[in-house]
């Protein structure tokens, strides 16, 4: 069985090597012992720093995009190169905690899940006020009946057939929510998995509030679109 890890990266020169190192450790300590191969693909999404060079130095596959096209577009490019029976999406700023991705693989190889979603520990530093997370969680529950707590988590593992079934990966800050709704509606099994991962969290500053504001708008748009699609079918 082969595992492909896709890492979209935009200006992550300071983090990308540590994130790849965590995956190399995963390969040495978990995958090799279980007869599985690992393909790591970094998609440099138009970075202006030396993210591409740092990733190339690590000896993994690296795609360099001429301009920033967004996370969904970068993942779609990476999927064209992915060979794995299981495909994992990881953020570039996980650093050494990327090793924890092995926990996302286990339920899939045991066939107790078709998709796994990383459930992080509550952050020590306060971020937003929970409006974006609430909108996303209630939206997923409204359309699918499933109550999940980590709907915004970008750390996910999929059986390849799931990604092939939902076709292109959507773009924008609603990517995770839109995909999750489509996956659950199609009847695939989604399991949240506790992990000890960590990454950069937007704080309670102007930049953080602007980021969460964009997230809220994008998620609201995708939910409205899906309501219209449901009405059109009815």
PEDA-V645960 format. One record per backbone hydrogen bond with DSSP energy under -1.0 kcal/mol. NH is the residue of the N-H (numbers start at 0). CO is the residue of the C=O. Records with the same first field share a line. If there is no record, write none. Layout:
NH: CO, CO
This chain:
2: 36
3: 85
4: 38
5: 87
6: 40
8: 42
14: 11
15: 11
18: 14
19: 15
20: 16
21: 17
22: 18
23: 19
24: 20
25: 21
26: 22
27: 23
28: 24
29: 25
30: 25
31: 26
33: 30
34: 31
35: 30
36: 0
38: 2
40: 4
41: 60
42: 6
43: 62
44: 8
45: 43
53: 49
54: 50
55: 51
56: 52
57: 54
58: 55
60: 39
62: 41
64: 43
73: 69
74: 70
75: 71
76: 72
77: 73
78: 74
80: 77
81: 77
84: 1
85: 1
86: 157
87: 3
88: 155
89: 5
96: 93
97: 94
98: 95
99: 96
100: 97
101: 98
102: 99
103: 100
105: 101
108: 104
109: 105
110: 107
111: 106
113: 188
114: 188
115: 156
116: 190
117: 154
118: 192
133: 129
134: 130
135: 131
136: 132
137: 133
138: 134
139: 135
140: 136
141: 137
142: 138
143: 139
144: 140
152: 149
155: 88
156: 115
157: 86
158: 113
159: 84
161: 158
162: 158
163: 159
164: 160
165: 161
174: 171
177: 173
178: 174
179: 175
180: 176
181: 177
182: 178
183: 179
184: 180
185: 181
186: 183
187: 182
190: 114
192: 116
194: 118
204: 202
208: 204
209: 205
210: 206
211: 207
212: 208
213: 209
214: 210
215: 211
216: 212
217: 213
218: 214
219: 215
220: 216
221: 217
222: 218
223: 219
224: 220
225: 221
226: 222
227: 223
228: 224
229: 225
230: 226
231: 227
232: 228
233: 229
